Amino acid sequence: MEDLNILERIQDNWGLVREEVAAATAASGRTPDEVTVIGVTKYVDAAYTAMLIQAGCVDLGENRPQVLWSKAESPGFPSNIRWHMIGHLQTNKVRRLLRYQPLIHSVDSERLLGVIAKESVAREVKTRVLLEVNISGDAEKTGMSATQLEELMQQPIPEGIEVVGLMAMAGLAADSGQIQRQFDAVRELRDHLVTASGLALPELSMGMSGDFQQAIRAGATMVRIGSRLFEGLLGGH
Ligand SMILES: *Cc1c(COP(=O)(O)O)cnc(C)c1O
């Protein structure tokens, strides 16, 4: 496909996803600016990623830190990007990742939180994070259990860290009703943690291409959309 056609396709996809997210947000009685669409670009190279930015997407999500920083460092790549780290993060990747001041959605252990805190203090920054909860209980899913999260939140938040909310994924085998209940459970857990900790925890990152409507109904403030944005451009998608 010619570059121009690829750009048009990405622009169309971006426009459609924005419309559907706005419709789902309105249907829940919420205002459009309450939900941020994060474009998940893990399927595509830096050139396609730049086209998505050109289409108007400024929040980009990657699930591998090496890919995030190699895109951010590629010559001519736009610098006005808000980066989102959404996949499992190894502690030895934290230092370099912090150069790009991402919102880290995938804090799945106390140990990782500790390393992000230490590296943030060393850089003299405050890093915004979401705590990842394994709401489905699927063994193959990452994230902490609700109990682990409650225990973690009973301790003081380490210096260098601002916890702004929770992140979750629906279970692989969940049907539509189960997905709705899982997302509702994430919001309830957040509400409980707000009361218990006194922190605001305004952000709920949940919902992907196949289930963002249910997530928005449950109160998502960030949806992470990948395959829908690159429909027609990826083999097998
Ligand atoms: C890949 C991925 C997404 C996007 O999924 P799609 O179904 O392609 O929209 C969202 N969140 C995480 C954590 C991912 O790894």
The ligand as an SDF file (V2000), in Angstrom:
LIG
                    3D

 15 15  0  0  0  0  0  0  0  0999 V2000
   -2.0780   -5.1320   23.1590 C   0  0  0  0  0  0  0  0  0  0  0  0
   -2.6310   -4.5090   24.3660 C   0  0  0  0  0  0  0  0  0  0  0  0
   -3.7400   -3.6700   24.2770 C   0  0  0  0  0  0  0  0  0  0  0  0
   -4.4750   -3.3910   22.9860 C   0  0  0  0  0  0  0  0  0  0  0  0
   -5.2130   -4.5090   22.6060 O   0  0  0  0  0  0  0  0  0  0  0  0
   -6.1540   -4.5020   21.2970 P   0  0  0  0  0  0  0  0  0  0  0  0
   -7.0850   -5.6300   21.5330 O   0  0  0  0  0  0  0  0  0  0  0  0
   -5.2650   -4.7110   20.1260 O   0  0  0  0  0  0  0  0  0  0  0  0
   -6.8450   -3.1890   21.2550 O   0  0  0  0  0  0  0  0  0  0  0  0
   -4.2060   -3.0970   25.4520 C   0  0  0  0  0  0  0  0  0  0  0  0
   -3.6110   -3.3250   26.6350 N   0  0  0  0  0  0  0  0  0  0  0  0
   -2.5250   -4.1180   26.7550 C   0  0  0  0  0  0  0  0  0  0  0  0
   -1.9160   -4.3280   28.0980 C   0  0  0  0  0  0  0  0  0  0  0  0
   -2.0040   -4.7370   25.6260 C   0  0  0  0  0  0  0  0  0  0  0  0
   -0.9210   -5.5340   25.7600 O   0  0  0  0  0  0  0  0  0  0  0  0
  1  2  1  0
  2  3  1  0
  2 14  2  0
  3  4  1  0
  3 10  2  0
  4  5  1  0
  5  6  1  0
  6  7  2  0
  6  8  1  0
  6  9  1  0
 10 11  1  0
 11 12  2  0
 12 13  1  0
 12 14  1  0
 14 15  1  0
M  END
$$$$
